[in-house]
Amino acid sequence: MTSATARAYIAFGANLGDPFATFARTLEALDALPLTRLAAHSSCYRSAPLGVADEQPDYINAVAAVDTALSPAALLDLLLALEAAGGRTRAAARAPRPIDLDLLLHGDTELRAPALTLPHPRLHQRAFVLRPLAEIAPGLVIPGLGPLAPLLETVRGQRIARVPPAGQPARAVDTRTPIGG
């Protein structure tokens, strides 16, 4: 990789198939992208679907950090290809899905384009994004939004549960607690 790399954060979500196996394959695929290396990933979290009228299974969510020399647009194109390879279709908005990958941040880039907005336009409204992001980057400052910790406070009413490693009980995450707590 060249010295002109950026730390990018990618949200993962799935509520069809085996989300845990899909997340594991996704991490391998992210690490295999050109000019990109997996730097970190969060635990998995379970959350209810937001903004849907029909019954859907809960989502499994996580965030991965990659160091990449790809442009934001090139990285997005590869993420969309990974979604397609994982069986994602876009027949209806907010439909259940076997994989959903969102480019949350790409370095300090602020971008408003038809195909891509950075930071992700709803990042600050979603506990299922902010909590895993805080797990791997607690001191993160989000361009145009500021430090991560106060943003986490704004989603305190959204309940999510960290999914523990096999054999350990789940615990609900109180988004009102300090990030390090």
C-alpha positions in Angstrom: 0.0 0.0 0.0 1.1 3.6 -0.6 1.6 6.2 2.1 -1.5 8.0 0.8 -4.0 5.9 2.8 -7.1 6.8 4.6 -8.9 5.1 7.5 -12.4 4.2 6.3 -15.2 2.9 8.5 -17.8 0.5 7.0 -21.0 -0.5 8.7 -22.2 -4.1 8.3 -25.8 -5.3 8.7 -27.7 -8.4 7.9 -31.0 -10.0 8.9 -31.4 -12.9 6.5 -29.4 -16.1 6.3 -26.5 -16.5 8.7 -25.4 -12.9 9.5 -22.4 -14.1 11.6 -21.0 -16.2 8.8 -21.7 -13.4 6.4 -19.8 -11.0 8.6 -16.8 -13.3 8.9 -16.7 -13.6 5.0 -17.1 -9.9 4.7 -14.1 -9.2 6.9 -12.0 -11.6 4.8 -13.3 -9.9 1.6 -12.5 -6.4 2.9 -9.0 -7.5 3.8 -8.6 -8.8 0.2 -9.7 -5.6 -1.5 -7.0 -4.0 -3.6 -4.9 -1.3 -1.8 -6.9 -2.1 1.4 -6.2 -3.8 4.7 -8.6 -4.6 7.5 -7.4 -2.6 10.5 -10.1 -3.5 13.1 -13.7 -4.6 13.6 -16.2 -4.3 16.4 -18.2 -6.9 18.2 -21.5 -7.8 16.7 -24.7 -6.2 18.0 -28.4 -7.1 17.6 -30.9 -4.4 16.9 -34.5 -4.2 15.7 -35.1 -2.9 12.2 -35.8 0.9 12.1 -38.5 2.5 10.2 -40.3 -0.6 8.9 -44.0 -1.4 9.1 -43.7 -5.1 8.5 -42.3 -7.9 10.7 -38.6 -8.5 10.0 -35.9 -10.4 11.9 -33.6 -8.4 14.0 -30.4 -7.2 12.4 -26.9 -8.2 13.3 -24.7 -5.1 13.0 -21.0 -4.3 13.3 -18.4 -1.8 12.0 -15.1 -2.5 10.3 -12.1 -0.2 9.9 -9.9 -0.4 6.9 -6.8 1.4 5.8 -7.1 2.1 2.1 -5.5 3.9 -0.8 -8.8 3.6 -2.8 -10.8 6.7 -3.4 -14.2 6.9 -1.7 -16.0 6.2 -5.0 -13.8 3.2 -5.8 -14.3 1.8 -2.3 -18.0 2.2 -2.6 -18.1 0.4 -5.9 -16.3 -2.5 -4.4 -18.6 -2.5 -1.4 -21.6 -2.6 -3.7 -20.0 -5.5 -5.6 -19.5 -7.4 -2.2 -23.2 -6.8 -1.4 -24.3 -8.2 -4.8 -22.0 -11.2 -4.4 -23.6 -11.8 -1.0 -27.1 -11.9 -2.5 -28.2 -8.3 -1.8 -30.9 -7.0 -4.1 -32.5 -3.6 -4.0 -36.1 -4.4 -4.9 -37.6 -2.4 -2.0 -36.3 0.2 0.5 -35.7 -1.2 4.0 -36.4 -4.8 2.9 -34.7 -7.6 4.8 -31.3 -8.4 3.4 -28.5 -10.9 3.6 -25.9 -8.2 3.7 -25.8 -4.4 3.8 -22.5 -2.4 3.7 -22.5 1.3 4.2 -19.4 3.5 3.8 -19.6 5.6 6.9 -16.3 7.6 6.7 -13.3 7.9 4.5 -10.6 9.8 6.3 -11.6 13.4 6.8 -13.5 13.5 3.5 -16.7 15.5 3.4 -18.6 14.8 0.1 -22.1 15.4 -1.2 -22.6 13.6 -4.5 -25.6 11.8 -6.0 -24.0 8.3 -5.4 -22.2 9.0 -2.1 -22.4 11.3 0.9 -19.6 11.4 3.4 -19.9 11.2 6.3 -22.8 8.8 5.9 -25.9 11.1 6.2 -27.7 9.1 8.9 -24.6 7.9 10.8 -25.3 10.2 13.8 -28.9 8.9 14.1 -28.2 5.2 14.6 -27.1 3.5 17.8 -26.4 0.4 15.7 -23.7 2.3 13.9 -22.4 4.6 16.7 -22.0 2.0 19.4 -19.8 -0.4 17.3 -17.9 2.6 15.9 -17.2 3.8 19.4 -16.0 0.3 20.4 -13.1 0.5 17.8 -12.6 4.3 17.6 -13.7 5.9 20.8 -11.8 9.1 20.2 -13.0 9.6 16.7 -14.0 13.0 15.5 -16.5 12.9 12.6 -16.0 15.6 10.0 -18.9 18.1 10.2 -20.4 16.4 13.3 -17.7 16.5 15.9 -16.6 14.0 18.5 -18.3 10.6 18.6 -19.1 10.5 22.4 -21.8 13.3 22.3 -23.4 11.8 19.3 -23.8 8.5 21.1 -25.7 10.4 23.8 -28.3 11.5 21.2 -29.3 7.9 20.4 -29.6 6.8 24.0 -33.2 5.7 23.6 -32.3 3.1 20.9 -31.7 -0.2 22.5 -29.1 -2.6 21.1 -27.5 -5.7 22.6 -23.9 -6.8 22.1 -23.8 -10.3 20.9 -21.2 -12.1 22.9 -18.9 -14.8 21.7 -20.5 -18.3 21.7 -21.4 -19.5 25.2 -21.6 -16.2 26.9 -24.9 -14.4 27.8 -25.9 -11.3 25.8 -26.0 -8.0 27.6 -28.1 -5.0 26.7 -26.0 -1.9 25.9 -27.1 1.3 27.6 -26.2 4.0 25.1 -26.2 6.5 28.0 -23.0 5.0 29.5 -19.7 6.5 28.7 -18.0 5.0 25.7 -15.2 3.5 27.8 -17.6 2.2 30.5 
